[in-house]
Amino acid sequence: MLFSSCRPLIERLNSDFHFLKNASGSLFNLTENPIKHYLKIGEELKLNPCRQTCCMYYKIEKDVEGIDYCGNCPIKSKLTKLV
């Protein structure tokens, strides 16, 4: 029941995602789409979940649960490789 009420929202989010992912560079006044390689969803996200750029989550106030970095943080990934 809950999912069916969210269905239009989920469809809109997927539609907007695919629009941005497949947009030409002219939408951004550029020759290529600058965000295409950073947008991932579904299977693509599962295959390569680590972000290539930082979202700066760690710069905001510390989370109540003690989460310092976002779940896909490239900084956290680099830090764990060093240890």
N, C-alpha and C positions, 0 to 999 in steps of 0.2 A: 504494500500500500504506500509506504513512504517513498520507495523508489519510483513508483509511477507518478507521484506528484513532482518529483525532481527531474523526470525524464525530459521535459522541454528545456530545462536549464542545462542539463548534461549535453543534449543535442546542440544547443547554442554554443556552449563552450568548445565542443569538438569542431563545430563549423568555424568558429572564430580562430581556433588554433590552426586548422588546416589552411584557412585564408592567409594568415600571417606566415606560416611555414612556406607556402607556395607563392607568395606575393613576389612580383618582380621588383627589381631595385628602384624602378621609377616611383614606386609608392613612397620611398624614402629619399627621393631626389638623388639616387646613386645608381651606378651601373649594375650592382648586385645587391641582393637582399642581405643586409648586414646581420640579421638575427637568425637566419635560416639554420645555421649549424648549431645554434644554442637551444633551439626548441626541440624537445623530445617528449614523446608520449607513448604509452603502451609498451610494446615489445622493444622498441628502440631504446626506451629509458631503462628497461630491465637489462638489456645487453651492455649498456654503457651508462651506469647511473651517476658517475662522478662528473660534477660540473667542471668546466674548463676555466670559468671565471668566478670570482668571489662575489657573493651577494651582500657581503658586509654584515651578516647576521651577528657576528661576534662583536661588532662595534656597539650594538644596542645594549641596553641594560641587561645584566645577567638574568637568565631565565630562572624561574622559581625552582625548577627541577634540576638546575645545574648544567643545562646544555650550553656549552660554550660555542659550538659551531653548528651550522645547519647539517642535515643528514647527508648531503652530497658535496660537502666542502672540499675543494681542492687543496686548501691549506692543511686541513686535518689529514687528508690523504698523504700529503708530503711529510707531515710530522710523524705519522705512524710508520712510514717507510724508514725514517731516520732512526727510530728506536729499535 
